[in-house]
Amino acid sequence: MRRIGLLSDTHSFLDERIFSYFEECDEIWHAGDFGSMEVIDRLRAFKPLRGVYGNIDHRLIQAEMPLNLFFHCENLPVFMTHIGGYPGKYTPRVKALLSERPPVNGLFISGHSHILKIMPDPQLGFLHINPGACGNEGWHKVKTLVRFSVQESQLKDLEIIELARH
């Protein structure tokens, strides 16, 4: 079993509460817009990190993180990218990637919108997660994180964590 802490859109800011909420996690996944290498370095020093670069991330971050990330966690297929849309409203680029390589019975993760969204795609057969935003930049009123477990290719114990902005 793997415990996962998922976040996005930090925009160069890491709320210290993230570290306590993700203390029991085995890995941190970041769905883009890190904003700075310092965010990457601090997260990597804390836990193993998987992530993708976002539209605000400069060339150094793009050299560290891919645009698209396809992998398996405990046999659960995962596709992560920053700008992807959501079921019924995928971007053309992501729609093409999903038609070629859908994470069937798995996860499609994206960020960018700053809107927390967890919804199934019954047509393509996976769960979409956008963890919202947990940085200080943007119009969101509440910072959000997602925490879950993956066991034997099954998603379990999915939790939404809200952090009041300050």
Secondary structure, DSSP 8 states (H G I E B T S, - for coil): -EEEEEE---TT---THHHHHTTT-SEEEE-S---SHHHHHHHHHHS-EEE---TT--HHHHHHS-SEEEEEETTEEEEEESS---TT---HHHHHHHHHS--TTSEEE--SS--EEEEEETTTTEEEEEE---SSSSS-SEEEEEEEEEETTEEEEEEEEEEE--
